[in-house]
Amino acid sequence: MKIPVILLVDDEEIFLLAFKKQIQRLGYDVIIASDAEKALAVLNSQAVDMVITDLKMPHMNGIELMKTAQQQFPGLVFIVLTASGSIESAVDAVRNGAFDFLEKPLTPQALDITLKRALEFGRISQENESLRGHYSERYRFQNIVTTSPLMRQALEIASQVTGSPQTTISLSGESGVGKEVFARSIHFGSGGLPNNFIGVNCAAIPETLLESELFGHARGAFTGADRERDGKFSLASGGTILLDEIGDMPLQLQAKLLRVLEERTFEKTGSNKQLPVDFRIIAVTHRDLAEQVRQGKFREDLWYRINVVPITIPPLRKRKEDLPLLIDHFLKLFRKHHGKALPGVSRQAMELIVAHDWPGNVRELRNVLEYAAILVHDELIKPEHLRLNTPATSVVSPLDPEMIDYHVRLPVSGLKLSEIVDDFTDNVLATTLKHCEGNKCKAADLLKVNRKIFYR
């Protein structure tokens, strides 16, 4: 196990040497520097886990050293030494980025506890930075392959909004177009961490549970609430909450979400305590929310509030120029996962792929190619390897009016509207009754007319 390396910086040589021995007795490697310039030289020449620096030093004080070093080495942990009773200076140091402060003279117990806490904090910070880098690389906008002008426009808007980490975004598009990929790219492009990207499927959670799932609840808020619970809004602090299928959110809860967006605060169920909103909301839907508003199924004021930055992701059938790029992208992925050569797609298979409408969009394309990648060995993917699902012909009940062919015969001359209407009405009634096998009740229900009127 690697022994942590600590850099001590102080212009008092006697204190510096004594402090070095004290820390070495605790089991750490120690490097010393008598001023800030020498400390920076050490940092540029070797790896250091933590810096403990005196606050008051000539030429460059401890806070100035910390700011300079952290620009070059983000995440480097600093502890500042202050004179006894100098609490204001200590608080100022923490506000400027120090993990903690130590007062001179130092007690061994306080020193040991502070060093362990600081090193643990540094370890977690480095892991977070590593994860942030991994996910930022994975969900870069450049990884979304496209030559489509529609897709490029959507990507341009998405990349620009990353600089506004609390701006609400509305993502719309058919199922399988990559809405969550867009949302994650926006989140990580804004500097978010993996653990504060929270997704909630509003259609999958029962209405009675959705409010508690989002807002959390206080102890005793309802029967069975034996302890306080954080909701998704609390877990998303500092990051992003993805409200998937927001068009399915109940109207009552839509009103509460509107208040969250307008006041930037929320309350846990059963509590009056106002909690600040420190996250971005990305609302995702495959529905036409404007139509939902017209039908009274979605609040108009909420629609305007979430539609601050609308981004529409085009379906694959409208950007078929991206098919070769997407195929190449997925085959590279499957070569790595399946350990196969997968040289490509034959001309005949490509013709079928281009002709297909891709109702499942990019998700369907990936599934089709992965299935083919499993079947083939070192040869090209051929038509027989493609499992292209075409929408099944729906079986329509004989009671379905779309299956009833109503013919109207019109005379060449002497047209009378009343006669045409009468003839057409008679034909509709007779044809519908025939389809219902003489059942007048079914025929009346099918035509959505009062049965007495139908009998007449």
N, C-alpha and C positions, 0 to 999 in steps of 0.2 A: 504493500500500500504506500502510495506516494506521500511523503511528509510535506505538509503545507509550508510555503515560503512566505515570510512576512518581511516587508521593507519598513525599517524605522527611519524617520527623518526628524532630526532635531539639531539645533545649532549649539546646544550645550553638550560638550564632549563627555563630561563626567556622567551626566544623566543618561546619555545615549549608551555608553558602555555598560552601565549598571542595568538599564532597561533590557538590553540585549541578553544579558545573562538570565534575567528574570523570565523572559519569554522562552529562552532555550530550555530552562528547567521544566517548562510545561510541555516540551516535546516538539517544538517547531524549529525549522531552519530560519535563521535571521540574517538579513543583510542590512547594513547601516549606511546612512548618507547624512552629511552634516549640513546640507542646504538643498533647496528645491532643484537647482540645476543638476547637482550630482544625482538626485533622486530620479530625475527624468532620464538621465544617461543610463542608470541601472534598468529602468523600465524598458528602454529601447534595446537593451542588450540581453536580457534574460526574462524568463517567465516568473511572475510574482502573483501570489494568490490574494494578497491584501496589503494595504499601505496604512501605517499608523504615523501620522504626522503632527508635529507641534503646530499650534495655531499661529503663534507670533514668531516670525523669522524675518531676518533682513532680506531685502531685494524682492523676494516673492514669499508671501505668507502661505499658510496651509490651505486656505480656501482657494487661492489662485493656483496653487500646485494641483489641487484636486480637479478644478475645472479644466486645466490644461491637459492633465493626464487622462481624464475621462473622455475628452474629445478624441484622443488617439486610441484609447483602450476602453470602449464602452462596457459597462458592467463591472469594472474594477472597483472593489470595495475599499472604502476609506473610513478610518476611525480617526477622529481629531482629538488631540490632547489640549486641555485647557487648564488654566490656573484655577486653584480652589476658589469656589464661590462665583466663578465667571459664567453663570447660567445663560445670560443673554448671548454671549459669544458662542456657547455650545448650541443653543437653539438655532442661531444664525447658520452655524456650520451644517446642521441637519437639514435645514431648509434649502441649503445650496447643494445638497446631494450626498452628505456624509451618512453612513449607516448609523453611527452612534458617536458618542464622545466619552472620553475618560478624563476624570479630574486628577490632577497631581496634588498630593502624592498618591500613588497607586496601591490599592490593596490587592494581594494575590487572588483572593476569591472573586472579586469584581472583574479583574483582568481575565481570569480563566473563563468565566461565564460569557463575557462580552466577546472574546475571541472565538469561542465555539459558535455563538449565535451568528457572528459576522461571517465566518467561513461557511456555515450552512446556508446563509442567505446568498453568499456568492456562488455556491454550488448550484442552488436552485435557479438563480439568475442566469448562469451560464447554460443550464439545461433549457430554460425558456428561450434564450437567444438562439440556441441550436434548433429547437423545435420551430421557432418563428422563421428561421432561415430555411428550414426544410419545407415547411408548408408554403412559405412565400414563393419558393422556387417551384413547388409543385403546382400552385394555383396562379402562376403568373398569367397575365392576359396574353403574353406572347405564346403560351402553350395552347391557346384556343386557335386552332388552325382554320384559316378561312381566306378566301379571295373575294367573297361576296360583298358588294357595296352595302347591302342591308346589314350584314353581320358586322362589318367594319364600323358602320355608324353606331350600332349598339355598343360595340367595344370602346369606341371613342368616348361616348357619354359615360360609360361605366368607369373608365380609367380616370376621367376628370373628376368624378364625384368622390374618389378616394381621399381627396384632400379635405373633404368636409365630413368628418367622422360621425356627426350626429344628424346629418340630413336624411330625411326619410326617402326611401326609394320604392317605386312600384315596378316589379318585374312581371311581365306577362308573356305568355307563349304557350303553345300546345305541350302536352305531356311528352317528355323525352327530349326536348330541345336543349336542355342543359341549364335550366334556371338556377338550380342549386350550385352548379359550377360557377356561374356568373356571380352569385351571391358570395360564395367563398373567396373568389378572386377579389371582389370589392373589399371584403373583410380583411384579408391578409395584405392587400394593397394599402389599406389604411393603417397598417401596423398592428392588427389584432393578433391575439394569441389563440392557439387551438382550443383551449378550454373555455373561452368566452365567446365562441360562436355557438349559439343555441338555436336549434330548429324545433318548431312546434307545428304539427299538422292539425290545423283547426277542424278538418273533416274527420279525423280519426279518433278524436277525443270526445267522449259524450258531453253534451251541453252542460250537464250538472257538475262535471269535473273540470271543465275548461277554465273557468274563472280562477279556481284554486291553483290549477296548473300554471297559469300565467302570473297571478298576483301573489301566490302563497297565502298562508292563513295564520292567524294568531291562535294561540292555545284557547280552546273552548269556543272557537268561532262557530262550530256546528257539532252535531253528535259524532263522536269518534275522533275529533280533533284534540287528542290528548297532549299534543306538543306543538310548538310553533314550527312552521315549515317555510323555507324559502321557495319562492316560485321562480319561473324562468326569467322574469324581469330582474330579479336579484342576481341570479347566476350569470346573466349576460352583462353585468356591470363592467364598463370599460370596453365593451365589444359590440356584438351584433346579435339581434334576435330576428330569426327568419320566421315569419308567420306564413306558413304554406297553406294554400287554399283558403285565403282570408275571405273569399266570397261565401264560404260556408259558415262563417262565424255568426252566432245568433245576434239578432238586432239589439237585445239588451246589453250584451257584452260589447257590441260595436260602440255604444254610447260611452262605456267606461274607457274603451281604448281611445276614443276621441279626446276625452278629458286628459288622458296620459300625454297625448301628443301636444295638446294645447297648453297644459300647465307644467309639463315636464316633471311631474311628480306622480306617485301612485301610493295607494294604501293596500296593505295586506287585508284579505277578507277577515272581518271581525276586529279590525284595528283602526284607530283614528290617526295614527302616526304617519306623517307625510314623509315619504322616501324619495330622494332625488332620482331622476331618470338620467342615467349615464350610459346610454347605449344607442345604437342606431337600429331603427326598424326597417327591415326589408320585407315588404308585402308581396307575396307571390300568388299568382292565380292563373288558371287556364281559362277562366270564364271571362265574358265580356262584362266588366263591372258597370259600364255605362248602361247596358241593357238591364243589369240587375237593379240599378237605381230606378230606372223607368218602371220596373215591375214591383217596386217597393220592397225588394229583398235585401237591399243594401243602402245604408244611409248616405244621402247625397253629400252632407257636410264631411263625413269621414272619407268619402271618395276623393273629394278635393284635397283633404289633408294628407292622404297617403300618396297622392299623385303629384308630389312636389317635383320629383325627377322620374318621369316614366320611361322605362326601357322595354321595348318589345323585341323579343328574340324570334327571328323568322323561322318557320318550319323548314325542314330539310328539302322538301319538294320545291321550295322557292329559292334554294341556293344549291342546286345540283352541281354547280361548278366546283363545289367543295368536296364532292365525293372522292376524287383521286387523292386529295390531301388527307382526308379522314381515313380512307382505306390504308394508305401508307402509314399513318399514325398508329392505327390499331394493329396492323400486322407487325410493326416494330415491337409493340407492347406484348403481343402474343408470342413472338419469337423468344423473348426473354422469359415469359411465364411457362411456355410449353417446351422450350428447348428444341425447336424445329427450325428448319431453314425458311419455310414459307416464302418462296421466291416471288409470289405475287398472284394476280388474278388474270385468268385467260380473257381473250377478247370477247368470247361469247358470254362469259359470266359477267363481264363489265357491261355489256349491252343490256342484260337482264337487270343489273343493279341500277343503271341509269333510267331504265323504263319504269322501274317500280316507284310508287308514290310515297313510300315510307311514312305510313300513318303513325308509326311509333317513333319517327324521327331518329336522332343520333343514337338513342338507346337501342332502338331496333337494329340499326346498322351494326352496332358493336356486337349485339347478340348473334346476328346472322354470321358475321365474320368469325366470331369465336367458335361457333358450332362448326363452321367450315374448317377452321384451323385444327380442330380436334380430329376431323375425318381424314384430312390429307396428311401426307408424309413429307416428301421433298418435291412434290409436283405443284403445278399451278392450281389454284382454286378454279373449279369448273362448274358449269350450271348444275350438275347433279349434286354438288356439295352445298348449294345454297338452299336454305329453307326460308323461302320468301312467302310469308303468310299473306294471302289476299283476303280482304274482308269477306266473311262468309255471307252468302245470299240469305237474307233474313226470311224466315218462314212467317208469313203474315196470315193471321186468322182470316177466314172468309168474312168475318164481321168488320174487317178493316176497310173503311171507305176508299182507301187508295187502290184497293184491288177491284173495285166495282167500276166497270166501264159503262158510263152513261152516254148513250148515243142520242143525238138530236137530229132529226131530219127537217131541213128547212126548205120550203118551196122557193122556186127561182123568183117568182114575182108575187105581189100581193101579200107581203109580209105584214102580219098583225102581231104586235108585241104580246097582247093578252093571250092570243092563241098559242104563241110560242111558249109562254110561261106555263100555260095550262098543260100543254103537251109534255113539256120538260118535267113538270111536277108529277104528272101521271107516270112518266117513265122512271123517275127516281123512286117513287113509292113502289112500283111494281118490281123494279130490279132489286131494290133493297130487300123487299119481302122475299123474293126468290132466293137471295143469298142467305137469308135467315131461315130458309126452309119453312116458310109460312108462319114463323113465330112473330106475331105482331108486336109483342112486348119488346123483343130483342131489336126488331126493326126500328121501333120508336126510340128506344134508348140509343141506338146507333146514330140516328139522325138528330138526336138531342131535341126532340119535340115532345110536347105533351101527348100522352097516349090517346086522349079523347080527340085531339085535333087529328092525329094520325088515322084513327078509325073513321072520322068524317071524310 
